[in-house]
């Protein structure tokens, strides 16, 4: 396999130290790498001369560095990363952290842990990156055509049990509740530090097959939450990296339903916020196809609702009506079924209020203020008090619909209610919705009630600053 030199062709002292620690000869390492590669379907034919070249500073291409790290990790009885073996290739790896759907479980662990480390370190390339539509669609294709990982069990590091998995789930639930009440600006740093300091150690631990599947499922959920919070703090480029890794972790868990959820509820909504309607529908349909026959009607309803958003943003009212009808029918089946306990925990929140919220967005995007206002009010009537951010967003949707219908005084009153709720949140998404409302009120800026609302918003901005 062709090799490329490391920058300045420096001797790879990191690799040399690990080989010595493993008490492994060059020929022995080459043999282990070839055997490990064969397990991943790679025909590697390295020998002691190959290892000598690596030690002089050359680096093999493709997936070989990850295989070398895995082979050394097995010999040492612990996780070894490609950074530890001196083959991280600096800038190229950094800029691509979190953007790949790794072909191996080990690669997935390395990539998501590197993402968390980079996030904690506040690396500029993460927070400043933009979202590329292809970076969302390509992983969905990989997920769609890739079967479940044959094995996820590990025999290295500290023992991980179901109690550890339960702890991750409990933390996810608690942090999610705090996010709903106070916004991601208050909570997201806690999520990232917990992932980097605790969860990364669990993934690198020792666990049997059944525990491993449960662990990957729990970590996928928390990683998705981290991505959602990145959206709420105005970091869409970072969010896409978290979503891609959540999708890969769901694959390791063998949970097609949750993988579809990441596509339809996370990636498609990210595409919606960035004005990529075709990708919204593509991602939602990929979720439907990839999880067909493996999800409950409630999950199906959410998949259809996500697709409806795409059609609405494209201005295709007929396609929207068809798919929205499927969403409504699926949720009615779900709520009429006696086996409500069959729903996975991650979809339990998707009720009539959430569907009404989705449909309110759709009608808004189609320029239908009457139905948009009706659906927004239905959502408000159904959301519990604890869904503070969601209630604030639906108040803004309702106010926008009222403004479009020239109910200006009522729109300002409703908008004021939304602003009051958002004053207790740290949420960029909420602020964006209010900015949109202000634009809708701009044609009526000379109205006394609009001037009063604008003045109140300026005071809020000064207070926040």
N, C-alpha and C positions, 0 to 999 in steps of 0.2 A: 504493500500500500504506500502510495506516495507520501512524502513528508514535507512539511514546511518549517523553516527555521523560526525560532523565537526571536523576538526583537533583540538585536545586538548579539545574537547567538551566545548567550551566557550559559555556562554550565548549570544544569538543573540540580541545584543543591537540595532542594526540597525532596525531589524524587530519590536522590542518593540516600538521604537520611531515613526515608521510609523503608527503602530496600534493606538498609542495615538493621533498622528496628525489627523488620519482619524476619531477619536472618535468612534471607532468600538470595540465591545466586541469580545472575542475569539470565541464565538459561532456565532456571526454575521459574522466574517471573514470566518469561516469554511463554512457557508452557501453560502456566495458570491463566494468562491473558487469552491464549488461543482457546482453551477449554471454556472459559467464561463467555467468550464471544460466541462460541458454538451454541451455547444455551440460548443466546439471543438471535440465532439464525445468521450469524456472521461467519464468514470463512476467513479467519485470520491466520496468517502463517509467519508470525514473528519468531525470531531466534535471538540468541545472546547478542548478536551484532546489532539487531534492532534496538535492544535495550541500551546498548552502549551509545548508539546515536541519540537516543532520548536523553541520556545523561549528559551528552555534549551540548544539548540545547535544541535538538530538533523535536518537532511535535507532530504526531500522526494526525491525519484528518478524520473528519466525520465523527462517528460515535466511539472511536477507539479510546480517547482519553477517559470517558466514563467507564469503559470496560476495564481499563488499567486500574482506575481507582477502586472499582468493585473487586477486582482480583486481589489487590493489596488489602482491601478492607476485610475480605474473608480470611486472609492469612493472619491479619492482626486481631481479628475478632471484634472490630468496631467499624463504624462508618468512616470512610475516607472520601473527601470531596476532590473534585478536579483542581480546585484551588490549592489544596494541600499537596498535590503531586506536581505543582508548578505548571499546569497546563490550562489555566483559566483563560489564557490569551487576552488578558486585560480588557482593552476597550471594546473589542467585539463582543465578549461575553457580557460585559456590563450593560451595553445598550440593548441587548436582547433578553435580559433577565425577565423571566415570566411570560415571554411571548410565544414560547414553543409548547406544543403538546407532545411531551416526551414519549418516545416509544417504549421505554422501560420504567418499571416501578422505581428502581434506584435513581434513574435520571429525574423522575418526577419529584422524589424526595429532595434531591440535591437542588433542583430548580426552585421549588417552593421555599425551601429554607434560605436559599440565597436571596430570593425576593424579600422575605421577611427581614433578613439582615440588612439589606440595602435600604429598606423602608425605615427601619429603626435608625439607620445612619443618615437618614434624610438626604440621600444622594440626589443631586439635581436632575440627573437624567431620568429619574422616575417621576418626580412631581412636575417636571416641565414638559414631559412628552405629550404628544397629541394622540388621538385615536385614529388608527387606520382601519377602514371598513374590512379590508382583507384580513387584518389581524384578528377579526372576530369571526369571519366566515370560514377561514381555512381550518381553525381548530374544530369547528362544528363538523366539517367534512371528515376530519380525522376521527372524531368521536363516532360519527355515523357509520364509518366503514370498519372500525376496529373492534374486535371482540374483547371480552373481559380478560383481564390479566389472569394467567393460569395460576399464579402463585404470588402471594404477598407476604407470607410468613417470613420472619427474620430470626436469626439466632446470634445476635450480637448486641452487646449493651445491656442496660438494666431491663429487668422483666417488666412488661406492661400487661395489665389485666383489665377486666371489664370495669373495675372501679375507676381506673384512669379515664376510660372512655366516658363513663358517667359524669366525671368531673368536667370534661370538655363540654359535654352537652349542657350541663347546668350553667357553666360560664357563658355559653352561647346564648342561652335563654335569658339570663340576667342582663347581659350586655345589650341584647336586642331590645329588651324592655326599656332600659335606660336611653337607648338611642331614640326610641319612639317618643319618649317624654321630653328629652332635653336636646336632641340633635347630635349628629356625629362629631361636631366640633368639641364636645365635652368627652366623648367616649372613645373615639377611634384610637388615640394614642395608647389607651389601655389594651385594646384588642391587639394592636401590633406588637406591643411588648410581651403580652401573654403568648402570642404565637411564636415569637422569636426565642423567648427564654424558657418556656415550658413545653409547648407543643412540638417544637423541633426536636427536643430530647426524646419525646415519646415516639416520634416517627423513626428515630435512629435507634430505638431500643429493640428488645427481643420480644416477639409475640407469636402465638400460634395463628393458624390461618383464620379461624373464626373471629378471634379478637382483632386481627389485622384489618379484616373487612369492616368491622364496626368502627375501628379507629379511623380509617380513611373516610368513612361516611361522616363521622362527627367533625373531622378536621375540614372536610369539604364544606360543610355548613358554616363553620366559623370563618373560613377563608372567603366564602361568598359574602358573608356579612361585612368583612373587612373591605371588600370591593364596593359594596353598597354604600358604606360609610365614606369611601373615597369619593364617590359621586357627590355625596351630600356635603363634602368639604371642598368641592370645586376642583377635583383632580381626576378627570375622566381617563387620562392616559394611564394613570396608576390603577384605576378601577379595572380597565380591560386586562391588565396583567393578573390581577387577583381572580377575575372571572375565568380566565383561561386555565389557571391552576386549579381552581375549584372544580372545573369540568374534568380535568385530568384526575383529580383525587376521587371524584365520583366514579370515574371509570375503574380505578383501583378498588373501590368499594364494591364494584359489581352492581351499582344502583343506577339502572338506565333511567328510571323515573326522575331522580334528582339531577342527573345530567341534563335531561330535557328541561327541568326547571331552571337550571343555570342559563340555558340557551334562551328560553322564552321569557323568564321573569327578570333576568339580569342583563344578559348581553343585548337582547332586543330593546329593552328600555334604555340602555345606554345609547344604542343606535338611534332611538327615538329622540332622545334629548339633544342629539347632535345633528338631527335632520337627515338621517339616512333611511328613508322609508322602505326601499327595496330590501335592504338588509334585515329590517324588522320582520317582514313577512318570510324571508328565507330562513331566518333563525327559528322562527316559530314553527314553520313547516318541518324543519329538520328535527325539532323536538318531538313533534307529532309522529314522524316516521320512525325515529330512532327508539322511541319508547312505546310504540304501538303494542297494545295488548298487555302492557305491564304497568299501567297506571289506573287510578280510580277516576270516576266521572268528575270529581272536583278538580283533579289535576288536568284532565282534558279541557274543562271549562277555562282554566287559566291559559292553557296553550292557545285555545281559540281566541280568547280575549286579546292575547298578544298579537296574533295575526291580524285581528280586526284593527288594531292600532296602525299597523303598516298600511292597510288598505285605505284607512281614513286619511293618513298623511299624504297618500298618493292621490287623494281626491276621488277615489273609486267608491262611490256611495253604494252601488249595487253589490259589489264584492263585500263591502263592509256589512251590509244588512244580512247577507247570507251567513257569513262567519259569526257575526254577533248573535244571530239566532241560534247557531250551534252552541255557542258559549252559554247562553241563557238556558237552553234545553238541558245541557250537560249538568249545569249547577242545580237545576230543578230535580234531575234524577239523583244527584248526590244528596240533596237535602231531604228527598222523599225516602231514600234507602234507610233501612233499619240498621245496616251494618256500617254506621258512621265511624266505628272504631277502625275500619280498614284503611282510613286515610292516614298517610304518614304525617308525622308531627310538623314537617316543614311546609305543609300546604293547609294546615288547619285554619290559618288566618284568612284564607281566600273564601270570603262569604259573600252574601248579596251586596253588602256595602262596598267591598273591594271591587266587585264586578261593576257596580253602578259607577264607581270612580273611574274605572277604565273606559266605560262607555261615555261618560261625561267628557273625557279627553277627546274621544273619537268625534263626538258631535261638535265640539269646539273646533277641531281641525277641519271638519267639513263645513264650517260656517253655519251651523244650525243652533242658534242660541236658545231657542225654546226647549228642545230636547236636552241640550247641554245643561241648562239650569235645572230641569226636572231631575236628571240623573245625579247632578251634584247634590241636590237636596236629599235625594234618596240615600246617597252615601253618608251625608251628615247625620241623617236620622238613624243610620245603622251603626256607625262607628262608635265604639265605647270611648269614654273620656280619656282613657290612657293613650289613645292613638292621637296624640297632640299634633304632630307634624302632618299627619294625613288629614285631620280635621281642618287644619289651617289651609292646606292646599285645596281642599274641596270648597272652603269658603271663598278662596280666590277664584276658583272656577265659577262658582255661583255669581260672584260679583262681576266677573267678566261677561257672563251671559246677560246679566241685568244691564250692564253698560251697553252691550250690543243692541238691546231692546229699548234703549234710551230711558231706562229707569235709573236715572243718574243718582238721585238722592238715595235710593235703596242700594245701589251699587257701592256708593261711598260708605254707607252704614255697614254693609256686609264686609267690605274691604277693611274697615276699621277693626271689626271683630277678628279678622284674620291676622292683622298686624299685632293685635294684643296677644294672640296666642303665640305668634312667632317671636315676640319680645322675650319669651322665656326659653327660646331655642337658639342653638348655634348651628344654623343650617343654611348653606349656600343655596340649596334647592328652593327653600322657602323664599329667600330673598329674590331669586330669579322670577318666581311666580308673581311676586308683588311688583317687580319691575314691569312685567308684562301687563299687569292690570293698569299701571300708570300710563303705559302707552295707549291702552284702549280708552282711557279717560282723557287723553290729550286733546281730542277734538272739542271737548267741553271744558277746557281749562279756564275759560272766563266765567263759568258758573260759580257762584259763591261757595256751594257745597264742595266743589272740586278743589277750589283754592284752599279751603279749610283742610281738606284731606291731604293735599300736597304739603301744606305747612306742617301738619302733624307728622308726615313722613320725614320732612327735613329735620324736625326736632328729634325724632327717633334716631336718625342717622348721626346727628351730632352727639346724642347721648351714648350711642354705641361706640363711637370713635373715642 
